């Protein structure tokens, strides 16, 4: 166990780009720099054609969805709804993917002339579609219900939908249980028999495919429909925030969606960015989406009903979006306060618990933590302590705890929960993130079983190796480097962000809001500013002026008053130890 206040020196591993001579030859042939090609090859993109698709994704690269199981039945139901002009209900989960999926489906169906009733999940009612939602749709005269980003496991609620005389289509991407949901059509790439080759779509991506195919059918009958490409901004937001792999189909969808966000943002998204202070000279990219848009759209659903987020995404004018964006921003401030306190409490508790520190996975529970922030706490713990983390909010009156799990080291946390299934009331999710409900008297048993399952899954060793792309001298980290790297974006899950190492001496340092480290680093030839978010606080080492340090960083470009400068987004820092010396130097 690392004593509080000590600095952990990482074991650095360089990503493998293959033979250097081969890299140089291919780079010259393709007109790329050696650095660019090294980064592509080390991320598994090696063939010329794959490189071309990665650097310039096009919508025509998308594979047709006809092989997606459930697609024909869903299209038939939507065609029936269009012919009969029936009222359609659209339900979305309370996270970003859920509200984006609902906004896409509702907007498109209204665009073809259907009456749509929308509902989104409420945190207090638990995950997914409920009997209350089914009854509300029936009372509103709905005859067809579309369920987005949930439904695959909502057996009882879908039976209720059927019992109330409504048909249903589930549009989802979560793992499929043994019992298939009782719906009229299930579109989920993970179900058995689904021939669609790419399994990494989020629900908003599946919804986009459904709308595009329906438009094609309508066009064949010379009926008009809106262009689904107008919702690719929401597909990009959902894909990034749901941490889906940015490869294959997702790379195309996100690339095009980010372009739409930059050039023609919908009123609600622009209002959100303005309140976040992110509507300025810096371009909107995957980082903006992940750190500025996503947390705000998630905030209402974390604290209660996600309705404000859906209303914001569906706002048609700036005047309509303004008050809703103010409400969402207020809820995000409340969410941030609650989550920050819970993270600090959880980290402090784990650091002094030798049992937790020795296990391959962490489990902490508390009755004062808001259920909607436990996912954020789990993510912070997993990143800080570099192992899978389970965080539970105890509901004493109900006799249960509800929580979230986040992965680290490649562990499939949903599979780990499946190994604990006899102890759980409910669970669901995917490899990187999952949720669960457990009886209070079983929390300790679940913690032990979950740690054992992660251990059996091959969790990374206690001293994990940090993967980086190589080493730069401070003097070589400049605007040109930032631009070359930005040309390879978007980065994310499945296409790792650029990470490099450097070393230098601290010229100045400040701790911001008791949580973030801001410093200026010099190598004697040049100096550069950097910031490490969340790198100050209990259990973390903070350098002083004059200290020689090494850092792992992501280079970023910052535009201020028309001037572009390079900065370091510092992910890890430690006293100079020579850990970076074995890496390939990439200067020049």
matplotlib code that plots the C-alpha trace (Angstrom):
import matplotlib.pyplot as plt

x = [0.0, 1.3, 1.4, -0.7, 1.3, 3.8, 4.3, 3.9, 6.5, 4.9, 6.3, 6.1, 5.5, 5.8, 3.1, 4.4, 4.4, 6.5, 9.7, 11.0, 12.4, 9.0, 7.3, 9.5, 8.8, 5.0, 4.9, 6.8, 4.5, 1.3, 2.6, 2.4, 5.0, 6.7, 5.0, 1.5, 2.1, 3.6, 0.5, -1.8, 0.1, 0.3, -3.5, -3.9, -4.4, -1.7, -3.0, -3.1, -6.8, -7.6, -5.4, -7.2, -10.6, -9.3, -8.0, -10.9, -14.1, -17.0, -20.7, -20.4, -18.0, -21.0, -22.1, -25.8, -27.9, -30.1, -28.3, -29.1, -31.5, -34.9, -34.5, -37.2, -39.7, -39.0, -39.3, -42.6, -44.0, -43.0, -44.5, -47.7, -47.6, -47.1, -50.0, -52.4, -51.1, -51.1, -49.6, -46.1, -44.5, -40.7, -38.9, -35.2, -33.0, -31.8, -28.2, -26.7, -27.2, -30.8, -31.9, -30.0, -31.7, -35.1, -34.4, -33.4, -36.4, -38.9, -37.6, -37.5, -41.0, -42.5, -40.7, -42.7, -46.0, -46.5, -47.8, -45.1, -45.3, -41.9, -40.8, -37.4, -36.4, -36.4, -33.6, -36.0, -37.9, -34.8, -33.1, -35.2, -38.8, -41.3, -44.9, -45.7, -44.3, -46.3, -49.5, -48.7, -48.2, -51.5, -53.3, -52.0, -53.4, -50.1, -50.3, -46.6, -43.8, -40.1, -37.7, -34.2, -31.0, -32.8, -35.5, -33.4, -33.7, -37.1, -39.1, -41.9, -42.5, -42.6, -45.1, -47.2, -46.9, -48.2, -51.0, -52.2, -52.6, -49.5, -46.8, -43.1, -39.7, -36.6, -33.5, -30.6, -27.0, -26.7, -25.8, -28.8, -29.9, -30.9, -34.6, -35.4, -37.6, -41.3, -41.3, -42.4, -38.9, -35.5, -32.7, -29.6, -26.3, -25.5, -28.4, -27.9, -28.2, -27.5, -25.4, -24.3, -20.5, -19.9, -21.0, -19.8, -22.8, -24.5, -28.3, -28.2, -26.2, -28.7, -31.5, -29.8, -29.6, -33.3, -34.3, -32.0, -33.5, -37.1, -36.3, -35.0, -38.3, -40.4, -38.4, -39.0, -42.8, -42.1, -42.9, -40.8, -38.9, -36.2, -32.5, -31.3, -27.8, -29.2, -29.1, -25.5, -24.4, -26.5, -25.1, -21.5, -22.4, -23.9, -21.1, -18.4, -20.1, -21.1, -17.5, -18.1, -15.1, -14.2, -13.4, -15.3, -18.9, -18.5, -15.5, -17.5, -20.5, -18.5, -16.3, -19.4, -21.3, -18.4, -18.3, -22.0, -21.5, -18.8, -20.8, -24.5, -25.0, -28.6, -29.9, -29.9, -26.3, -25.0, -26.8, -25.2, -21.7, -22.1, -23.0, -20.0, -17.7, -16.8, -18.3, -15.2, -12.2, -11.2, -12.8, -15.4, -13.9, -14.3, -12.8, -15.4, -18.1, -16.7, -16.0, -18.4, -21.5, -21.7, -21.6, -24.2, -26.7, -26.1, -26.7, -30.6, -30.8, -28.3, -30.3, -33.9, -35.7, -33.8, -36.6, -34.7, -31.9, -34.4, -36.3, -32.9, -32.0, -35.4, -35.5, -36.0, -34.9, -32.4, -35.2, -36.7, -33.3, -32.1, -34.1, -33.7, -29.9, -29.9, -31.8, -29.4, -26.4, -27.8, -28.3, -24.8, -23.4, -25.3, -24.1, -20.5, -20.7, -22.2, -19.8, -16.7, -17.6, -18.3, -15.1, -13.0, -14.7, -14.4, -10.7, -9.8, -11.7, -9.9, -6.4, -6.5, -8.1, -5.4, -8.1, -9.4, -5.9, -4.8, -7.8, -8.0, -11.1, -12.6, -16.1, -17.3, -20.8, -22.4, -26.0, -25.3, -24.1, -26.6, -27.4, -26.9, -23.3, -22.0, -20.9, -18.8, -17.2, -16.5, -14.9, -12.7, -11.7, -10.8, -8.7, -7.0, -6.3, -6.0, -8.3, -12.0, -14.3, -17.8, -19.6, -22.9, -25.5, -27.3, -31.1, -31.8, -35.6, -35.7, -33.1, -30.9, -27.9, -27.8, -24.5, -22.2, -19.1, -16.3, -13.5, -9.8, -7.1, -9.4, -11.6, -15.1, -17.0, -20.4, -19.0, -17.6, -21.1, -22.5, -20.2, -21.8, -25.4, -26.7, -25.9, -27.5, -31.1, -30.3, -27.5, -26.8, -24.4, -21.4, -17.6, -16.5, -19.4, -22.3, -24.9, -26.3, -28.8, -27.9, -29.4, -27.6, -26.8, -25.0, -22.7, -19.6, -20.1, -20.6, -17.4, -15.4, -17.0, -16.5, -12.9, -12.4, -14.1, -11.9, -8.9, -10.0, -10.6, -6.9, -6.9, -3.7, -1.0, -0.7, 2.0, 0.3, 2.3, 1.3, 1.2, 2.7, 3.6, 7.2, 9.2, 9.5, 11.8, 9.9, 11.4, 9.8, 6.2, 4.8, 1.8, 2.9, 3.1, -0.4, -1.8, -0.2, -1.8, -5.2, -5.3, -5.7, -8.7, -11.2, -9.5, -11.2, -12.0, -10.5, -8.4, -6.4, -5.6, -2.0, 0.1, 3.7, 6.3, 8.6, 10.8, 11.9, 12.2, 9.2, 9.5, 6.1, 3.3, -0.2, -2.9, -6.3, -9.5, -7.5, -7.8, -5.9, -2.1, -1.1, 2.6, 5.3, 7.9, 11.3, 14.0, 16.6, 15.8, 12.1, 9.3, 5.6, 2.5, 0.5, -2.4, -3.3, -6.9, -7.6, -3.9, -3.9, -5.6, -5.4, -2.9, -1.4, 2.1, 2.4, 5.8, 7.4, 9.2, 12.7, 11.7, 12.9, 9.9, 8.7, 5.1, 2.8, 0.8, -1.6, -0.6, -3.4, -3.9, -5.4, -6.6, -6.8, -7.4, -6.5, -3.2, -2.7, -0.4, 0.6, 0.0, 0.3, -2.8, -0.9, -2.3, 0.5, 3.5, 6.2, 9.8, 12.4, 13.5, 14.7, 11.4, 11.1, 14.7, 13.9, 11.3, 11.8, 12.7, 10.3, 11.8, 12.2]
y = [0.0, 3.5, 5.8, 8.9, 11.8, 9.5, 9.6, 6.4, 5.9, 4.2, 1.5, 3.0, 0.9, 2.2, 1.3, -0.9, 0.6, -2.1, -2.0, 1.6, 1.3, -0.1, 2.8, 5.3, 3.8, 3.6, 7.2, 8.5, 6.6, 8.0, 11.5, 11.3, 12.1, 9.3, 10.4, 10.2, 6.8, 5.5, 6.6, 5.0, 1.7, 1.4, 1.7, -1.2, 0.8, -0.5, -1.2, 1.7, 1.5, 1.4, 4.4, 6.3, 5.5, 6.5, 9.9, 10.7, 8.9, 9.1, 8.2, 5.9, 3.7, 2.8, -0.8, -1.3, -2.4, -5.0, -7.8, -6.2, -8.6, -7.1, -4.4, -5.7, -6.1, -2.6, -1.0, -2.8, -1.5, 2.0, 1.7, 0.5, 3.5, 5.9, 4.4, 4.4, 7.7, 6.2, 8.0, 6.8, 6.8, 7.3, 6.4, 7.0, 6.2, 9.0, 9.2, 11.0, 8.1, 7.7, 11.3, 11.6, 8.4, 9.8, 13.1, 11.5, 9.2, 11.8, 14.4, 12.2, 10.7, 14.1, 15.1, 12.4, 13.7, 11.4, 12.5, 11.6, 11.3, 11.4, 10.1, 9.6, 7.6, 9.0, 8.1, 7.6, 5.0, 3.0, 2.0, 1.5, 1.3, 0.9, -0.1, 3.6, 4.5, 1.8, 3.0, 6.7, 5.8, 3.9, 6.8, 9.1, 7.0, 5.6, 2.4, 1.9, 2.4, 2.8, 2.2, 3.6, 2.7, 0.3, -2.3, -5.4, -6.4, -4.7, -7.9, -7.0, -3.4, -4.7, -7.3, -4.5, -2.6, -5.6, -6.2, -2.6, -3.3, -1.5, -2.7, -2.1, -1.8, -1.9, 0.0, -0.8, -1.9, -3.5, -7.1, -9.5, -11.8, -15.3, -14.3, -12.2, -9.2, -9.6, -6.8, -6.9, -6.0, -5.9, -4.0, -4.8, -5.7, -8.0, -10.4, -13.9, -14.1, -10.5, -10.4, -6.8, -6.9, -4.0, -4.4, -1.1, 1.1, 3.0, 3.3, 6.7, 5.1, 2.3, 4.9, 6.8, 3.6, 3.0, 6.5, 6.4, 3.1, 4.3, 7.4, 5.2, 3.2, 6.4, 7.9, 4.7, 5.5, 9.2, 10.3, 13.0, 12.6, 14.7, 13.9, 11.8, 13.3, 16.4, 14.3, 13.1, 15.7, 13.8, 10.5, 11.9, 13.2, 9.9, 7.7, 9.7, 10.1, 6.4, 5.5, 3.5, 2.5, 5.2, 2.8, 1.5, 2.8, 4.9, 6.8, 7.8, 8.9, 10.8, 12.5, 13.8, 14.6, 16.7, 18.7, 19.4, 20.5, 23.0, 24.5, 24.3, 23.4, 23.0, 25.8, 23.7, 22.5, 26.0, 27.4, 24.6, 25.4, 29.1, 28.5, 26.1, 28.8, 26.5, 28.5, 30.4, 30.3, 26.7, 24.1, 21.8, 18.3, 15.0, 16.6, 19.4, 16.8, 14.5, 17.2, 20.0, 18.7, 15.1, 15.9, 18.6, 16.5, 13.7, 15.9, 16.0, 12.2, 11.8, 13.8, 12.9, 13.1, 13.6, 15.6, 18.9, 17.4, 16.0, 19.4, 21.1, 18.8, 19.3, 23.1, 24.8, 28.3, 30.1, 31.7, 28.2, 26.8, 29.6, 28.9, 25.1, 25.4, 27.5, 24.8, 22.1, 24.2, 24.6, 20.8, 20.2, 22.5, 20.5, 17.2, 18.4, 19.4, 16.0, 14.0, 15.8, 15.3, 11.6, 11.1, 12.7, 10.5, 7.3, 7.9, 8.7, 5.6, 3.2, 4.6, 3.6, 0.2, -2.5, -5.0, -2.8, -1.8, -5.5, -6.6, -6.6, -4.5, -1.9, -1.8, 1.1, 1.9, 4.8, 5.9, 9.6, 9.4, 10.3, 7.3, 9.4, 10.2, 6.8, 6.2, 9.3, 8.1, 4.7, 6.2, 8.5, 5.6, 3.3, 6.0, 7.1, 3.6, 1.8, -1.1, -1.8, 0.0, -0.6, 2.2, 1.7, 4.2, 2.5, 2.9, 1.7, 2.0, -0.2, -2.6, -2.4, -0.6, 0.6, 1.3, 1.5, -0.3, 1.0, -1.0, -0.7, -2.8, -4.3, -6.2, -6.9, -5.6, -6.9, -10.4, -9.9, -9.0, -12.0, -14.2, -12.5, -12.9, -15.3, -12.5, -9.7, -8.5, -7.0, -6.0, -4.9, -2.9, -3.6, -4.2, -0.8, 0.2, -1.5, -1.1, -3.3, -3.6, -5.7, -6.3, -4.5, -7.7, -9.0, -6.0, -7.6, -10.9, -9.1, -7.0, -10.2, -12.0, -9.1, -8.8, -12.5, -12.3, -9.4, -11.4, -14.4, -12.2, -11.3, -7.9, -5.9, -6.4, -4.2, -2.1, -1.6, -0.3, 3.0, 2.9, 6.0, 6.8, 7.9, 10.8, 14.4, 17.1, 20.1, 22.3, 20.1, 20.3, 23.1, 24.2, 22.2, 19.0, 19.7, 20.2, 17.0, 15.0, 16.8, 15.6, 12.0, 12.8, 11.9, 9.9, 7.8, 4.2, 1.9, 4.7, 5.8, 9.5, 10.5, 10.1, 11.1, 11.5, 14.4, 15.6, 19.0, 21.2, 23.0, 26.8, 27.6, 25.6, 26.3, 24.1, 25.2, 24.6, 22.1, 19.6, 20.6, 21.1, 24.0, 24.3, 25.6, 23.0, 23.8, 21.7, 24.5, 25.4, 26.1, 26.1, 25.1, 25.4, 22.4, 21.4, 18.1, 17.9, 16.0, 15.5, 17.3, 16.1, 13.3, 10.6, 12.5, 14.0, 17.7, 19.0, 22.2, 24.9, 23.6, 19.9, 17.8, 15.8, 13.5, 13.5, 11.7, 14.1, 14.7, 17.8, 20.2, 23.5, 26.5, 29.6, 32.8, 36.2, 34.7, 33.3, 29.5, 28.0, 24.4, 23.2, 20.0, 18.1, 16.2, 12.8, 11.6, 13.2, 12.0, 12.9, 12.4, 8.8, 8.0, 6.1, 7.9, 7.3, 3.9, 5.4, 6.3, 10.0, 11.5, 15.1, 16.4]
z = [0.0, -0.9, 2.1, 1.8, 0.3, -1.5, -5.3, -7.3, -9.9, -12.9, -15.1, -18.6, -21.6, -25.2, -27.7, -30.5, -34.0, -35.5, -37.4, -37.6, -41.2, -42.3, -40.6, -42.4, -45.8, -45.4, -44.0, -47.0, -49.4, -47.7, -47.2, -43.4, -40.8, -39.0, -35.8, -37.3, -38.8, -35.5, -33.7, -36.2, -36.3, -32.6, -32.4, -34.8, -38.0, -40.3, -43.8, -46.3, -46.9, -43.1, -42.6, -45.3, -43.7, -40.3, -41.4, -43.7, -42.5, -44.9, -44.5, -47.5, -45.4, -43.2, -43.7, -44.4, -41.4, -43.1, -41.3, -37.9, -36.1, -35.5, -38.2, -40.7, -37.9, -36.5, -39.9, -40.6, -37.3, -38.1, -41.5, -39.9, -37.5, -40.4, -42.5, -39.5, -38.1, -34.7, -31.7, -30.8, -27.4, -27.2, -23.9, -23.1, -20.3, -18.0, -19.2, -22.3, -24.6, -23.5, -23.9, -27.2, -28.5, -27.4, -29.1, -32.4, -32.5, -31.4, -33.8, -36.8, -36.2, -35.8, -39.0, -40.9, -39.4, -36.4, -33.0, -30.4, -26.6, -24.9, -21.5, -19.9, -16.9, -13.4, -11.1, -8.1, -10.1, -10.9, -14.1, -17.3, -18.4, -15.5, -15.1, -14.4, -17.8, -19.6, -17.9, -18.8, -22.4, -22.5, -20.9, -23.5, -26.3, -27.5, -29.7, -30.4, -27.8, -28.8, -25.9, -26.3, -24.4, -22.2, -22.5, -23.2, -19.6, -18.8, -19.0, -16.6, -17.9, -21.5, -20.5, -19.1, -22.4, -24.2, -21.7, -22.2, -25.9, -27.2, -29.5, -28.7, -30.3, -28.2, -29.5, -27.2, -27.0, -23.6, -23.1, -23.7, -20.9, -21.4, -21.4, -24.5, -23.8, -24.7, -27.4, -31.0, -32.3, -30.6, -32.3, -30.3, -32.1, -29.1, -29.5, -30.8, -34.5, -35.3, -38.4, -38.3, -38.0, -35.8, -32.1, -30.7, -31.5, -28.7, -28.8, -30.5, -33.3, -33.6, -33.7, -36.5, -38.6, -38.0, -39.0, -42.1, -43.2, -42.7, -44.7, -47.6, -47.5, -47.5, -50.4, -52.4, -52.0, -52.9, -49.3, -47.7, -44.5, -42.7, -43.3, -40.3, -40.8, -39.0, -35.8, -36.1, -33.6, -31.0, -32.2, -31.7, -28.2, -27.1, -28.6, -26.9, -23.5, -23.4, -24.0, -27.1, -29.3, -31.8, -34.6, -37.7, -37.9, -34.8, -36.2, -39.2, -37.1, -34.6, -37.2, -39.1, -35.9, -34.5, -37.8, -37.4, -33.7, -34.9, -37.8, -36.9, -33.2, -32.2, -29.9, -26.8, -27.3, -28.0, -24.9, -22.9, -24.3, -23.7, -20.0, -19.7, -21.1, -24.0, -26.9, -27.8, -30.0, -29.2, -31.6, -30.3, -30.2, -28.4, -25.2, -25.3, -25.6, -22.9, -20.3, -21.0, -22.7, -21.3, -17.6, -18.0, -20.0, -17.4, -14.4, -14.3, -14.7, -11.9, -9.5, -10.6, -13.9, -17.1, -18.7, -18.7, -20.8, -23.3, -23.5, -24.1, -27.0, -28.5, -28.1, -31.5, -30.7, -28.5, -26.5, -25.7, -24.9, -22.6, -19.4, -19.8, -20.1, -16.9, -15.1, -16.4, -15.4, -11.9, -11.6, -12.9, -10.1, -7.6, -9.1, -9.0, -5.3, -4.3, -6.4, -5.3, -1.6, -2.2, -4.2, -1.4, 1.2, -0.8, -1.6, 2.0, 3.2, 0.7, 1.3, 5.0, 4.4, 3.9, 2.8, 0.0, -1.1, -1.3, -3.4, -7.2, -7.1, -4.7, -3.2, -1.0, 0.2, 2.0, 2.9, 2.4, -1.2, -3.9, -6.1, -9.2, -8.5, -7.6, -11.2, -11.1, -7.8, -9.2, -12.3, -10.1, -7.8, -10.8, -12.3, -9.1, -7.7, -11.1, -10.4, -11.0, -8.6, -7.2, -5.4, -3.7, -2.4, 0.6, 0.7, 4.3, 4.2, 1.1, 2.5, -0.7, -2.1, -5.7, -7.4, -10.3, -11.4, -13.6, -15.2, -15.2, -16.8, -19.4, -17.0, -18.3, -15.2, -16.5, -16.7, -13.2, -12.0, -13.8, -11.7, -8.6, -9.9, -7.2, -4.7, -6.6, -7.0, -10.4, -12.7, -16.2, -18.4, -20.6, -20.4, -19.2, -17.0, -15.2, -12.6, -9.8, -6.9, -3.9, -0.5, 2.3, 4.2, 1.1, 0.4, 2.0, 0.2, -3.1, -2.5, -2.0, -4.9, -7.3, -6.4, -6.9, -10.3, -11.4, -10.3, -12.3, -15.3, -15.4, -13.8, -14.5, -11.8, -8.8, -10.6, -14.0, -16.9, -18.3, -22.1, -23.9, -27.5, -26.7, -25.2, -26.1, -24.8, -23.5, -26.2, -28.9, -27.5, -29.7, -31.8, -34.8, -32.7, -31.5, -35.0, -36.3, -33.5, -33.8, -37.5, -36.2, -34.0, -32.7, -29.9, -27.3, -26.3, -28.9, -30.4, -27.5, -26.9, -27.5, -24.4, -24.2, -21.4, -20.7, -17.9, -16.6, -13.6, -12.0, -12.5, -10.8, -9.3, -7.9, -6.5, -7.8, -5.8, -3.6, -6.4, -9.6, -10.1, -12.4, -13.2, -15.5, -16.6, -18.1, -19.7, -19.7, -23.4, -23.2, -20.8, -21.1, -18.9, -17.9, -15.7, -14.0, -13.1, -9.9, -9.2, -5.8, -2.7, -0.1, -1.0, -3.9, -4.2, -5.2, -6.5, -5.3, -7.3, -8.3, -8.2, -11.1, -12.2, -15.0, -16.4, -18.7, -20.7, -23.6, -25.7, -26.2, -28.1, -26.5, -28.4, -26.5, -28.2, -31.5, -30.4, -30.3, -27.8, -26.8, -23.2, -21.3, -20.0, -17.3, -16.4, -14.0, -12.4, -10.1, -8.9, -11.6, -11.5, -15.0, -15.8, -19.1, -20.3, -22.0, -24.3, -27.9, -28.3, -30.9, -31.1, -34.6]

ax = plt.figure().add_subplot(projection="3d")
ax.plot(x, y, z, "-o")
ax.set_aspect("equal")
plt.show()
